[in-house]
Amino acid sequence: MGTTPWDDLKNHATSGGKEIKVEPGVAEACAQACSDMIAKMKGYQALINNNGVGKLQPLSYLRSGTQLANDFNGKASELTTDLDHHIQVLSDLVDTFKAAGKAYSDTDKASADALDKISSTPNAAGFSDFKPGDGFDTTNASDDKLAAPTSVSTPPAGLAMDTSNVSVENGESLSWDDFVSLVDSIDPDPPENDSTVWSYIAGDLDTQATNLVNALRKLTAENWTGYGGSQAVDSIQKYGQSVKSMSNAMDVVGQNLDYTAGWLYSTQDSIQKVMDDNDNEESESALKDCQDAFKKTYQPGAQDSAKAFPTIPDPYTNTGQPPGNQPPGNKPPGNQPPGNQPPGNQPPGNQPPGNQPPGNQPRAASHPATSHPATSRTFPRPLAARRRAARLRGAPRPEVRLPEALRPAARPRVCRMRPIPTIRAP
């Protein structure tokens, strides 16, 4: 197990000198809650890996589509790293509680045996109620329009937000051929499928974090004896709260992915409609209609999505500092642990020399970039909140797709080129 901010506390508890003692009942409850959380977090990692989260291809033909995909993939990498850190911290806490409980003078054999059965390296939990995403639900998408979710337009207070580095194109700079390529390149299904995983984990983690917080509340300065005292108790309880914050950040990412799938579909549908109405022939008026559609869908959607990337709390830098650990300066303020941004996450030339990639410097959630009013723009409805909630409860997802033969006026996602004019021989 690697070095964590909690190694020092564990070493004092397991040194054999009985430097930390906790009442056996409290120690068992806390150790079991930490062990259960380890199993859950290993399970979350399996969900991420098995469902290909963090492997989005460019969301569109445009540069901003590549940048947004990189930012979403970077969040997945950041989450995986933070889950590793949480597992290490929780493992240290399990060992600490087990040793401290057995060191208590009134611990009987039954209590000691119960503590011994709690594992600091449990197997990954399974999630039988998880339903993988099956793509973006287009039912009523064109008729039932909603603004950006509140958590995207105005993220919850207390969440630090990454600095956006996405440069969204101006519709007036795009040509007819650009729009043909844009329509052909968009697929809202991958971000929607990633959204399903993020939202499911966020909901499950919120429940599990509540259990952890409630268990750690049983720990008080009165039933903790020895090294660290009240400072150690306070740090451990703050750690429990940091897991709740992690759930909140994940929920914003999930809703951002869902919202992104919505405006991508809106962009593709509205521009394709212009092309269909003009028999796929370029004209000044048709180009202007495409540009107008872009400015109402893609442009504001990408701008809002770019500003809704919360910093996922890392347990090494966002919890109360255990006593006697980590000298000042060991973790620079705002710095992310190694692995936060995968190589190639930002296109060449996007960052000036010496600048850090997006996500390394959190900003306050009240930054003006998040101040777009939710009522200023409308977009096709992303996956309805009630449908997501039903999935999280394990309810079957309603069938929303008709067979190909029964879909009325379906427009395949193909690149439609202008007809080649007939050349008549003289």
N, C-alpha and C positions, 0 to 999 in steps of 0.2 A: 504494500500500500504506500502510495506516495506521501510526501510531507504535506500536511494540511495545517491550518491555523489552530486545529484542536489537538494536534499530536502531544503538545506539552501537557494538556489536561489529562489525556489518556495515560501518558507516562507516569504522572504522579499517582494515578489511580491504580495502575497495574504494576508498580515498582516492587510490591511486596511489603512496603512499609506502612500500608493502610493509611496513606495520607489523605484519602477522601473516603467518606462514609455517607451512605444514603440509606434511609429506611428501606428495607427489602421490598415492601409492597409498592412504594413509589418507584424504586429502581426498576422493578420488573415491568411496571406499566410504561415507563419512559423507554426502556430498552426495547420492549415489544413494538411500541409505536414507531421507533426509529427503524427497526428491522422490517416492519411492514412497508415503510416508505421506501426502503432500499429495493424491495421486491417490485414495488410499483414503478420506480424510476428505471429499473432494468427493463421492465415491460414496456415502458414508454420508448426506450431506445430501440427495442425490437419492432415496435409499431412504425417508428420513423424509418428504420432500415428496410423493413419488409414492404413498405408502401412507397418506397422511392422518394420520400420527402427530401427536398434540398437538391433535386436534380432537374429543376425546371430549365427548359430550353428558352431562348429569347421569346418574350411574350409577343413580339411583333417584329416586322421587318425593319423598324426604325431603331435608331441608337438607344432611345429611351426604353424601348422594350427589352433590350439586352441589359441595360443598367438596372431596371426593376427586377428582372429575373435574378441577376447577380445579388441584389440586395436581399431578396427572399431566400435565396440559397445560402447567403451569408448568415441569415438569422437561424436557419436550420443547423448550420455548423456551430454557431454560437450556443444554441440550445444543447446540442450533443456534448459540447465541452462542459457546459455548466452542469448537466446531469451527471457527468463523470465526477465533477467536484463535489456535488451534493452527496453522491454515493460514498465518496471517501470520507466526508465529514460525518455522515450518519454512521458509517462503520466505526469511526473513532468514538462516537457517542455511545453506541451499543456496548463497546468494550469498556468504556468508562463506567457506565451504569452497572454493568454486570460485576465488575471488580469492586465498585463502591458499595453495591448491595451486599456482596459476600463479606466485605470488610466490617460491616455493621455488627456490633457485639451481640445483638439479640437474634441474628440470623440463624434459623434452624436448618436442618438438613433438607427438608422439603422445599423451603424457600431457595436454598442454594441450588438444588437440583433444577428447580423451575428456571432460575437464571441461566444455568448451564445450557438449557435447551434452546435458548434464544440465540439465533445465528446472526453474526455480523456480515455474513456473505450468503444470504438466501438466494434461491433461484428466482428468475424473473417471473412476475405475475402474468397470468393470462387475462385476456379481455374477450370473453365469449360474446358480449353484447355489442362489440364494435362492428359497424357496418361500413366497409370500404366505400369510398366515393364512386359514383357511377356517372360523373360528368356534370356539367352545368344544366340545371333544370330550366328549360326555355318555356315552360307552361306559363302562358299569360305574360311573358317577359316584355312584350311590346306594349301591352295595354295597362299593366299595373306597375307604375313607375314610382320609385322612392328615391329620396336624396341619400347621400352617403350616410352610413350608420354613424350615430353620435360618437361611438368609440373611435371612429376613423377621423371624422371632421374635428372632434374635440376629445382627444384621449383622456382617460380618467386622471384626476389630480393625483400627484404623487409618483407618476411614472416618468422617468427620464426618457427623453426621445432622442434618437440618433439624428445627427445633422444630415440633411438630404443633400445628395450630390447628383441627383438625376436632373438632366437638362431636357425638358419637354419641347418638342418641335412646334413651330408655329404653322398652323394649317395653310396659311397663304403661301408658304414656301414650298409646298408639295405640289408635284405635277400629277397629271392623270395617271401616268405609269406608276408613280409612287403609290397612288391609291389602289391601283390594281394589285400591286405587290403586297400592300398592307392587308387588303381583304383576304388574299390568299394565305398570308402568314399567320393570321390570328386563329388561335384555338383556346377557348375559355375553359375547356375541360381540365387540363393539368392543374392550373391554380385552384380550381374548385375542389379537385380531389385532394390536394395538399391542405386546403382549408378544412376538409372533413377531419383529417388527422389532428391538426393543430387544435381545433375546437373540441374534439373529443378528449384529448389529453388535458386541455385546460379545465374542462368540466370535471373530469375524474380527479385531477390533481387538487382542485379546490376542495372537494369532499375529503380527500385523504389528508390534505394540509390541516383542515379543521380538526380531524382526529388527532393529528400530531400536536397541534397547539393545545388542545384540551388535555392531552396526556402530560405535556410539559408544564402545564399550569399547576399540576400537583406538586411540582418541585418548588420548594421554598427554602429560604435561608435557615428556617428552623429544622428542616429534615435533611439538610446538607451540612455535613461536618467536615472541617479541614480545609485543605488548600483551595484557594479561590473564593470561598465563601459566597457572599451575596453577589459579588461581581460575576462569578461563574454562573450562578443561577440566572442572573439578568441576561447574560450573553446567550445562554442556551435558549431562553424564552424568545429573545429577539431573533434567533436563528429560525425558530418555528414560524414567526411572522414573515420572515423573508421568503419562505416557501409559498405563502399566500400571495405575496407580491409577484412571484414568478408566474403563478397561475393567471393573474390579471394581465401581465404582459403577453403571455401566450394567447389569451383570448383576443387581444387587439390584433395580433398577427393573423390569427385565424379569420377574423372578420374582415381584415384588410384583403386577404386572399380572396375571400368570397365576393367582396365588393369589386375587386379587380376583375374577376371573371365576369361580373355584371357589365362593367363599362367596356370591356373587350367585346363582349357579345353585342352590345349596343352599337359600338363603332362598326363592327363588321356588318351587322344587319342594316343599319341606316345607309352606309355607303353603298352596299350591294344593291339596295333598293333604288338609289339614284341611278346606278349603272343599268339596272333592269329597265327602269322607266325611260331611259334614253337609248335602249337597244344596244348598250355597251359601246356607243359611239361617243368619242370625245367632242365636246363643244365648249364654248366659253361659259355658257350657263350651267352645263352639267358639271364642269370643273368647280365652279363657284359653289354649287350645291354640295359637292363632296367636301370642299373646304369648310363650309358652314357646318355640315354634319360632324366633321372632325373636331371643330372648335366647341361643339356642344357635348361631345361624348369623350373622345380619347384625351383631348388636351386637359380639361379640368379633372377628369378621372385620374390620369397619371400624376397630375400635380398633387392631388389629395393623397393618393396612395403613397407617393414618395415621402410624405411628411408623417406617415403613421407607422414608423418602425420603432417600437419601444426598445430600450436597452433591457435585456433580460438579466435580472439580478444574479450576480455571482456570489456564492456563499463565502468566497475567500475575501471579498471586498465590501460586502453589503450586510454584514451581521455585526453584532456586538463583538468587540475584541476580547478573546479569552485572556485571563490574567497571565502575565509573564511571557506572552508570545508575540512574535513579529515585531522586531525593532522598527522605530520610525523610519520611513522612507523605503521600506521593503517592497511596498506596493504603491507606485505613484498614483496620485488621484486621477480617476477617470480611465486608468489604463486597463485594457482587457487582457485576459490570460491568453497564452499562446494558442493558436488554432482558431481564434475568433473569426478571422477572415481568411477563407481559403485562397490559395494563389490564383491570380487571374480574376479576382472578384470585381476589380474595377478596370474598365477599358484603358488602354495606353493613353497617356496624356491627359487623363481626367483629373489628376491631382497635381498641383504644382509641387516643385521640389520641397521636401521636408514636411509636407502635409500628411496627416494621418488619414487612413481610409475611413469612409463613413462608418459610424457605429463606435469608433474608439473614443469619441468625446461626447458624452451625453449632454443634452441640454434640458433645461427646465420644460415641463409639460405645458407651461403657459407661454411658450415661445410664440411670436406672432404667426409663425408658419402654420399653426393649427387653428387659426381663427376664422377659417372659411365658414360662413353660416350654412347650416344644413339645408336651408330652404332656398338657397340661391340657384341650385341646379337640380335637375331631375334625371334619373337614369333608369334603365330597365331594372326590375326588381331582382336582386341577387337571391340566393336560397333563403326562403322565409325563415324568420327566427323560430316560429313555432315548429317548422319542419325539422330544424336542427335540434331543438329541444326534444322532440319526439325521438330522434335518432339517439341522443345521449341517454334517454331512458330505456333504450332497447326496443322501442316500438318499430314495427316494420315500416320501411320507407314506401310510400305509395308509388304505384307504377304510373309514370308520367309520360312515357314515350310510346307513341304509336308505331306499329310496324311500318317499314319503309313504304309499302304499297298503299297504306292508308293515310300517309301524311299529305295534307292538302298544300298545294303550291309550295312544296319544299324547294329551297334554293341550295344546291350543293355548294360546298366551299371549294370552288375552282377558280383558277385565274382565267378571267374572260378577256380575250384580246379582241380588238376591233377586226371586223371581217376584212380580208384582203381584197382590194378592188379588182374587178375583172378587167383585164387588159385586152382590148379588141384589136385584132390585126387590121391594118389599113386596107 
